[in-house]
């Protein structure tokens, strides 16, 4: 299974050597999402295309903010292709974040617009997403396949997928419905006296692979690392394997831009910055003499090198925070690797 994890947890060291992780072509066990903490969500069963109700007879919801009442109608009247497109579709004109903020605050939409302009230099709601790249084609079906662990070659996905906040959408356990309320809560329920200073998330956080001592002895994992929701700082990150892992595996971690294990994540509030999400590649090789068995390779964040902390602090005065002081209760990223003879 795949779980997205947030930075409010601290890493317990589950015997990182008696269970293990990812490989050449990674099989994502199941996707999770990084909401507040590590929230699990199950795969949504694709709808049957057999139905006694014709599409013309069904009344479909105009938006997908609240799917619960319409889910069964949706499943029974849409083809699989259309269902997947609707499930993860991105139509930001239907979000009405300012309308929801106005309702929450008990003020007019105009007052909310002025509020976000005064506090955050947002002239309109769409400015929240203005720095993001264009959304990639086939986004809905691809995001769905990643969420259920069906798509193995996630390293091929470009930033038009993984830099969209909707890529990390939570699927409700009971209804199978997409829920984006938490992702956009900083705008729909603004509480600007609470600044998000430091936080990050990884997705898919749990991956699996098998290697052979006498055959393919290498593996590669791709993980998307993002700043947490409502983060207003730039966050410095350095990803390292747990110490005892190096007794059995050679591990190399490289972020797509720096080619290093350390990198900078941008803010997610008041607007999503271009640097809020990145792609990280983890390459591993079995060391000679490693016994056969199942291993868990834990990857966790620590503070970047001191010279980088100094550099980034000067570039973003008052708006930089190194990550690594708060550790998760389990690993941020877990690669489960089965080693066979």
Secondary structure, DSSP 8 states (H G I E B T S, - for coil): ----EETTSB-----TTSS----SS-EE----EESSSEE---------S--SS-GGG----SSSS--GGGHHHHHHHS-HHHHHHHHT---GGG--HHHHHHHHHTS-HHHHHHHHHHHH--SSGGGGGTTS----TTHHHHHHHHHTT----GGG--HHHHTSGGGG-EE-TTT--EE-TTTTHHHHS--TTS-B---EEEES-EEEEEEESSS--EEEEEEEEEE-TTB-SEEEEEEEE-GGGGGTEEEEEEETTTSSSEEEE---SSS--TTSEEEEEEEEEE-TT--SEEEEEEEEEE---HHHHHHHHHHTTTSEEES-SS-BSS-SEEEEEEEE-
